[in-house]
Amino acid sequence: MIKSFKETEFDFSVEETSYLSHSLHPYPAKFPPQLPKRILQQYGVKGQTILDPFCGSGTTLVEARIFGMNAIGVDVNGLSVLLSLVKATSLTQKQFSKIEAFISELKVQISKWKTLGRPNIKVKEIEGQDHWFQKMFQKKLRFF
Ligand SMILES: C[S@@+](CC[C@H](N)C(=O)[O-])C[C@H]1O[C@@H](n2cnc3c(N)ncnc32)[C@H](O)[C@@H]1O
């Protein structure tokens, strides 16, 4: 049976919106995760699949996974697709450990760079780089 929502049930102004992967990257016109969460609690069916054809940064997809549903997202924006994939895909313990190790190593390298200066990494030249990038930005791009 379809229930109706009272207007007050959609006031999320005092709620925390950045939990789990929700605040991984800024995205315009994000809605609070509590919105799809509330709707899923009312209408969702665990084990079923939800389709968000305008998935944006994946808020609904993340909430669907938390709720126990499969989630499919589509978006015309490639950044949105990447964000949604990263935010809504569960990691295995092995993958999680690999990322943790990578972050630890990165922290070690960054602290070394802070004292010894940036390493002189040779990176392949970008075709037309003098046309597209000023020298200072070429240096920065090469570093990262
Ligand atoms: C406000 S976001 C949607 C938020 C999303 N439902 C969520 O859970 O966070 C709107 C999205 O619609 C996408 N969009 C607009 N027109 C579209 C189209 N014709 N086909 C696919 N995506 C589209 C935009 O790229 C944008 O990411």
The ligand as a Gaussian input file, in Angstrom:
#p B3LYP/6-31G(d) Opt

LIG

0 1
 C       20.691000      16.588000      -9.207000
 S       21.548000      15.338000     -10.043000
 C       20.685000      13.924000      -9.518000
 C       21.007000      13.504000      -8.115000
 C       20.905000      12.014000      -7.905000
 N       19.608000      11.476000      -8.218000
 C       21.386000      11.588000      -6.522000
 O       20.879000      10.613000      -5.957000
 O       22.342000      12.217000      -5.991000
 C       20.936000      15.498000     -11.721000
 C       21.776000      14.713000     -12.715000
 O       21.036000      14.515000     -13.912000
 C       21.975000      14.371000     -14.955000
 N       21.296000      14.498000     -16.243000
 C       20.666000      15.583000     -16.761000
 N       20.119000      15.299000     -17.962000
 C       20.395000      13.988000     -18.198000
 C       20.096000      13.096000     -19.267000
 N       19.386000      13.499000     -20.319000
 N       20.500000      11.822000     -19.194000
 C       21.214000      11.390000     -18.129000
 N       21.541000      12.182000     -17.073000
 C       21.137000      13.468000     -17.110000
 C       22.998000      15.455000     -14.654000
 O       24.249000      15.181000     -15.261000
 C       23.064000      15.411000     -13.118000
 O       24.167000      14.642000     -12.688000

